[in-house]
Amino acid sequence: MFEYIGDRYHDVSLTRVSLVIDNAIDIVIEKKKILEPVLGCNAKTKVLGNEMLKP
């Protein structure tokens, strides 16, 4: 959503936010430490979100 709005309205900051979120998701998935059921595990969305916020 951030990527779409950033592209549509030429808002570089929203486009950057979308990249940060995408990278955080990629890192968590690569670690395979915590995944939601749809990705092959049993973590809740809140747990996955908290994992993405960790440094």
NUPA-309120 format. One record per atom (N, C-alpha, C, O): residue number from 1; residue in three letters; atom name; x, y, z. Coordinates in nm, 2 decimals, always signed. Atoms other than C-alpha are relative to their C-alpha. Example, Ala and Ser with C-alpha at 12.3 -4.5 7.8 and 13.67 -1.06 7.14 Angstrom:
1:ALA:N:+0.09:-0.12:+0.00
1:ALA:CA:+1.23:-0.45:+0.78
1:ALA:C:+0.09:+0.12:+0.00
1:ALA:O:+0.19:+0.12:+0.07
2:SER:N:-0.09:-0.11:+0.00
2:SER:CA:+1.37:-0.11:+0.71
2:SER:C:-0.08:+0.11:+0.08
2:SER:O:-0.03:+0.22:+0.09
end
This chain:
1:MET:N:+0.08:-0.12:+0.00
1:MET:CA:+0.00:+0.00:+0.00
1:MET:C:+0.09:+0.13:+0.00
1:MET:O:+0.06:+0.22:-0.08
2:PHE:N:-0.09:-0.12:+0.00
2:PHE:CA:+0.28:+0.25:+0.09
2:PHE:C:+0.07:+0.01:-0.13
2:PHE:O:+0.09:+0.13:-0.18
3:GLU:N:-0.07:-0.01:+0.13
3:GLU:CA:+0.46:+0.16:-0.23
3:GLU:C:-0.10:+0.06:-0.11
3:GLU:O:-0.06:+0.15:-0.19
4:TYR:N:+0.09:-0.05:+0.10
4:TYR:CA:+0.15:+0.22:-0.44
4:TYR:C:-0.03:+0.15:+0.02
4:TYR:O:-0.03:+0.23:-0.08
5:ILE:N:+0.03:-0.14:-0.03
5:ILE:CA:+0.06:+0.56:-0.27
5:ILE:C:+0.13:+0.08:-0.03
5:ILE:O:+0.12:+0.19:-0.09
6:GLY:N:-0.12:-0.08:+0.03
6:GLY:CA:+0.43:+0.67:-0.29
6:GLY:C:+0.02:+0.01:-0.15
6:GLY:O:+0.06:+0.12:-0.19
7:ASP:N:-0.02:-0.01:+0.15
7:ASP:CA:+0.45:+0.59:-0.66
7:ASP:C:-0.11:+0.09:-0.06
7:ASP:O:-0.08:+0.17:-0.15
8:ARG:N:+0.11:-0.08:+0.06
8:ARG:CA:+0.11:+0.74:-0.74
8:ARG:C:+0.01:+0.15:+0.03
8:ARG:O:-0.01:+0.23:-0.06
9:TYR:N:-0.01:-0.14:-0.03
9:TYR:CA:+0.18:+1.07:-0.56
9:TYR:C:+0.14:+0.05:+0.01
9:TYR:O:+0.17:+0.16:+0.06
10:HIS:N:-0.15:-0.04:+0.00
10:HIS:CA:+0.56:+1.08:-0.61
10:HIS:C:+0.05:+0.04:+0.13
10:HIS:O:+0.12:+0.14:+0.15
11:ASP:N:-0.05:-0.02:-0.13
11:ASP:CA:+0.62:+1.06:-0.24
11:ASP:C:+0.11:-0.09:+0.04
11:ASP:O:+0.09:-0.21:+0.07
12:VAL:N:-0.12:+0.08:-0.03
12:VAL:CA:+0.97:+0.94:-0.18
12:VAL:C:+0.00:-0.07:+0.14
12:VAL:O:+0.04:-0.18:+0.15
13:SER:N:-0.01:+0.06:-0.14
13:SER:CA:+0.93:+0.89:+0.19
13:SER:C:-0.09:-0.12:+0.02
13:SER:O:-0.06:-0.21:+0.09
14:LEU:N:+0.09:+0.12:-0.01
14:LEU:CA:+0.63:+0.65:+0.15
14:LEU:C:+0.06:-0.12:-0.08
14:LEU:O:+0.05:-0.23:-0.04
15:THR:N:-0.07:+0.10:+0.07
15:THR:CA:+0.83:+0.46:-0.11
15:THR:C:+0.11:-0.06:+0.08
15:THR:O:+0.13:-0.19:+0.08
16:ARG:N:-0.11:+0.05:-0.08
16:ARG:CA:+1.12:+0.43:+0.13
16:ARG:C:-0.06:-0.09:+0.12
16:ARG:O:+0.00:-0.19:+0.15
17:VAL:N:+0.07:+0.08:-0.11
17:VAL:CA:+0.88:+0.31:+0.41
17:VAL:C:-0.03:-0.14:-0.05
17:VAL:O:-0.02:-0.24:+0.02
18:SER:N:+0.04:+0.13:+0.06
18:SER:CA:+0.76:+0.03:+0.18
18:SER:C:+0.12:-0.09:-0.01
18:SER:O:+0.11:-0.21:+0.01
19:LEU:N:-0.13:+0.08:+0.01
19:LEU:CA:+1.12:-0.08:+0.12
19:LEU:C:+0.04:-0.05:+0.14
19:LEU:O:+0.09:-0.16:+0.15
20:VAL:N:-0.04:+0.04:-0.13
20:VAL:CA:+1.19:-0.09:+0.49
20:VAL:C:-0.09:-0.11:+0.05
20:VAL:O:-0.04:-0.21:+0.11
21:ILE:N:+0.09:+0.11:-0.04
21:ILE:CA:+0.88:-0.30:+0.56
21:ILE:C:+0.03:-0.13:-0.08
21:ILE:O:+0.03:-0.23:-0.02
22:ASP:N:-0.03:+0.11:+0.08
22:ASP:CA:+0.96:-0.53:+0.27
22:ASP:C:+0.13:-0.07:+0.05
22:ASP:O:+0.13:-0.19:+0.06
23:ASN:N:-0.13:+0.06:-0.04
23:ASN:CA:+1.32:-0.58:+0.39
23:ASN:C:-0.02:-0.07:+0.14
23:ASN:O:+0.04:-0.18:+0.16
24:ALA:N:+0.02:+0.06:-0.13
24:ALA:CA:+1.20:-0.65:+0.75
24:ALA:C:-0.07:-0.13:-0.02
24:ALA:O:-0.04:-0.23:+0.05
25:ILE:N:+0.07:+0.13:+0.03
25:ILE:CA:+0.96:-0.92:+0.62
25:ILE:C:+0.09:-0.10:-0.06
25:ILE:O:+0.09:-0.22:-0.01
26:ASP:N:-0.09:+0.09:+0.06
26:ASP:CA:+1.23:-1.07:+0.41
26:ASP:C:+0.10:-0.06:+0.10
26:ASP:O:+0.13:-0.18:+0.10
27:ILE:N:-0.09:+0.04:-0.11
27:ILE:CA:+1.47:-1.09:+0.71
27:ILE:C:-0.06:-0.10:+0.09
27:ILE:O:+0.00:-0.21:+0.12
28:VAL:N:+0.07:+0.09:-0.09
28:VAL:CA:+1.21:-1.26:+0.93
28:VAL:C:-0.02:-0.13:-0.07
28:VAL:O:-0.01:-0.24:-0.01
29:ILE:N:+0.03:+0.12:+0.08
29:ILE:CA:+1.12:-1.51:+0.66
29:ILE:C:+0.13:-0.08:-0.02
29:ILE:O:+0.13:-0.20:-0.01
30:GLU:N:-0.12:+0.07:+0.02
30:GLU:CA:+1.48:-1.59:+0.59
30:GLU:C:+0.05:-0.07:+0.12
30:GLU:O:+0.10:-0.18:+0.12
31:LYS:N:-0.04:+0.06:-0.13
31:LYS:CA:+1.55:-1.66:+0.96
31:LYS:C:-0.08:-0.12:+0.03
31:LYS:O:-0.04:-0.21:+0.09
32:LYS:N:+0.09:+0.11:-0.03
32:LYS:CA:+1.25:-1.89:+0.96
32:LYS:C:-0.02:-0.02:+0.15
32:LYS:O:-0.05:-0.13:+0.20
33:LYS:N:+0.01:+0.01:-0.14
33:LYS:CA:+1.24:-1.82:+1.33
33:LYS:C:-0.15:+0.01:+0.04
33:LYS:O:-0.19:-0.07:+0.12
34:ILE:N:+0.14:-0.02:-0.03
34:ILE:CA:+0.88:-1.70:+1.35
34:ILE:C:-0.08:+0.02:-0.13
34:ILE:O:-0.05:+0.11:-0.20
35:LEU:N:+0.08:-0.02:+0.12
35:LEU:CA:+0.63:-1.75:+1.07
35:LEU:C:-0.15:-0.03:+0.03
35:LEU:O:-0.18:-0.10:+0.13
36:GLU:N:+0.15:+0.02:-0.01
36:GLU:CA:+0.25:-1.73:+1.04
36:GLU:C:-0.03:-0.14:-0.06
36:GLU:O:+0.04:-0.19:-0.14
37:PRO:N:+0.05:+0.13:+0.06
37:PRO:CA:+0.05:-2.04:+0.95
37:PRO:C:+0.01:-0.01:-0.15
37:PRO:O:+0.05:-0.11:-0.20
38:VAL:N:+0.00:+0.00:+0.15
38:VAL:CA:+0.03:-1.94:+0.59
38:VAL:C:+0.14:-0.02:-0.05
38:VAL:O:+0.16:-0.06:-0.17
39:LEU:N:-0.14:+0.02:+0.04
39:LEU:CA:+0.41:-1.95:+0.58
39:LEU:C:+0.06:-0.12:+0.06
39:LEU:O:+0.18:-0.14:+0.05
40:GLY:N:-0.05:+0.12:-0.04
40:GLY:CA:+0.44:-2.28:+0.74
40:GLY:C:+0.03:-0.02:+0.15
40:GLY:O:+0.11:-0.10:+0.19
41:CYS:N:-0.02:+0.01:-0.15
41:CYS:CA:+0.44:-2.22:+1.12
41:CYS:C:-0.13:+0.04:+0.07
41:CYS:O:-0.24:+0.03:+0.01
42:ASN:N:+0.12:-0.02:-0.08
42:ASN:CA:+0.20:-2.13:+1.40
42:ASN:C:+0.00:+0.14:+0.07
42:ASN:O:-0.08:+0.16:+0.16
43:ALA:N:-0.01:-0.13:-0.07
43:ALA:CA:+0.29:-1.77:+1.50
43:ALA:C:-0.12:+0.09:-0.04
43:ALA:O:-0.17:+0.08:-0.15
44:LYS:N:+0.10:-0.10:+0.03
44:LYS:CA:+0.02:-1.50:+1.52
44:LYS:C:+0.05:+0.12:-0.07
44:LYS:O:+0.17:+0.14:-0.06
45:THR:N:-0.04:-0.12:+0.07
45:THR:CA:+0.03:-1.18:+1.32
45:THR:C:+0.07:+0.09:+0.09
45:THR:O:+0.17:+0.15:+0.05
46:LYS:N:-0.06:-0.09:-0.09
46:LYS:CA:+0.11:-0.98:+1.63
46:LYS:C:+0.15:-0.04:+0.03
46:LYS:O:+0.24:+0.04:+0.05
47:VAL:N:-0.13:+0.05:-0.03
47:VAL:CA:+0.41:-1.20:+1.71
47:VAL:C:+0.10:+0.02:-0.12
47:VAL:O:+0.21:+0.06:-0.10
48:LEU:N:-0.08:-0.03:+0.12
48:LEU:CA:+0.54:-1.17:+1.35
48:LEU:C:+0.03:+0.14:-0.01
48:LEU:O:+0.15:+0.18:-0.04
49:GLY:N:-0.02:-0.14:+0.01
49:GLY:CA:+0.50:-0.80:+1.36
49:GLY:C:+0.10:+0.05:+0.11
49:GLY:O:+0.19:+0.13:+0.08
50:ASN:N:-0.10:-0.04:-0.10
50:ASN:CA:+0.69:-0.77:+1.69
50:ASN:C:+0.14:-0.05:-0.04
50:ASN:O:+0.24:+0.02:-0.01
51:GLU:N:-0.13:+0.05:+0.04
51:GLU:CA:+0.97:-0.98:+1.54
51:GLU:C:+0.06:+0.09:-0.10
51:GLU:O:+0.18:+0.11:-0.11
52:MET:N:-0.05:-0.09:+0.11
52:MET:CA:+1.00:-0.74:+1.24
52:MET:C:+0.05:+0.13:+0.06
52:MET:O:+0.13:+0.20:+0.00
53:LEU:N:-0.04:-0.12:-0.06
53:LEU:CA:+1.04:-0.45:+1.48
53:LEU:C:+0.13:-0.01:+0.08
53:LEU:O:+0.18:+0.09:+0.12
54:LYS:N:-0.12:+0.02:-0.07
54:LYS:CA:+1.34:-0.60:+1.65
54:LYS:C:+0.12:+0.05:-0.08
54:LYS:O:+0.12:+0.03:-0.20
55:PRO:N:-0.12:-0.05:+0.07
55:PRO:CA:+1.68:-0.44:+1.56
55:PRO:C:+0.08:-0.12:-0.06
55:PRO:O:+0.18:-0.09:-0.13
end
